[in-house]
Amino acid sequence: MRSLVKPSNQWRRVSTLAWAVLATLVCMAGSAIYAVFYYVGDPGVSINKAVAASLILPIFVGTPIYYVLFHHIRILNFRNLRLEAKNRRDGLTRCLNQTAFHTEVMHFLGLNQDRRRAALLIIDADHFKDVNDTYGHDVGDEAIKLIAQKMRAVVRRHDPIGRLGGEEFGVLLRDVDLTIAQAVAERIRAAVNLSDIAGLAPGARLSVSIGGAVFEDDVTFTEVFRAADARLYAAKAEGRNRIDVGPFRAARPAAPVAVKPALCAPSAAA
C-alpha cells in the first residue's frame, strides 16, 4: 500500500511543478515581448540585454510563487472533494444520505434511455422501536450499522445504498431482472436475520422486511419508490421478516368520489 501512495504523491508534485513552469513561461514570453516593443528604436539600449533582463524576474521569482500557489490550489480542491463526499454520507452507517441516494437514482433514470432493467429495494427493520425501547439506542445504532454492513456485503460495489431515514434503507440494483432482484433481497434478509447483535436477549434476532420494484420503462423516482414502498408494506402485513419484490406497476389513480353539497345554515342577516 505504501508503494502505491508514493508514486501518487510524486505525480502530484510533478503536475504542480509543470503548471508552475508553464505559468512562468507565459510570463517570460509576455515580459520579453514587452521589452522588445518598449526598447525598439532606442539606440542606447541593446534589445538582447533588455530581453535578458526582463526574464530574470519571472524565472527566479515567478516559478517559486506559482509553485506554491498551484500547490495550495490543489490542496484546497482535494479538501473540497473530501468535504463534498463526506456531506453525501450518513454519519452512522457511511451509506449515502437520503438526498444523495435520491440524486443517484434520478441520475440513473435520466440516463436510462436504452431501457436498462433495474430494481429499487426498500429495506426496513422490523419492530425497531421496540429494540430502542427495550435495549437502548446504543443497541439500536449497532443494529442499524449491522444492516448497512450486511447490505454492502451482498450488493455490488457500484450499486448505491442509501439510508432513507431512521431504520429504512434503499438500494438501486442496476442491470438485474426479477429473479436476481428477489435473490439479492432474500440474501440481505437472511444475512441480517442470522447475525448476532451484542446487547440483545439470548435467542433474539433482528429482522428486516424488504419491498422492491423491478422496472425498465421510463419511470419517475416517485413512481418506482411508491411501487417499492407498497410492496414493503405488503411484506410487513404478511408477517414481517420476508420480501416482496415484483415487477413495477404504476399506481392507478383513485376514482373520483362524489361529494354531496353541504347544507348551509341560514345567516344571521337572513
Secondary structure as UniProt FT lines:
FT   HELIX           2..39
FT   TURN            40..41
FT   TURN            43..44
FT   HELIX           47..57
FT   HELIX           58..62
FT   HELIX           63..87
FT   TURN            91..93
FT   HELIX           98..111
FT   TURN            113..114
FT   STRAND          118..125
FT   TURN            126..127
FT   HELIX           128..135
FT   HELIX           137..154
FT   TURN            157..158
FT   STRAND          161..165
FT   TURN            166..167
FT   STRAND          168..174
FT   HELIX           178..193
FT   TURN            198..199
FT   TURN            202..203
FT   STRAND          208..215
FT   HELIX           221..237
FT   TURN            238..239
FT   STRAND          243..247
FT   TURN            268..269
//
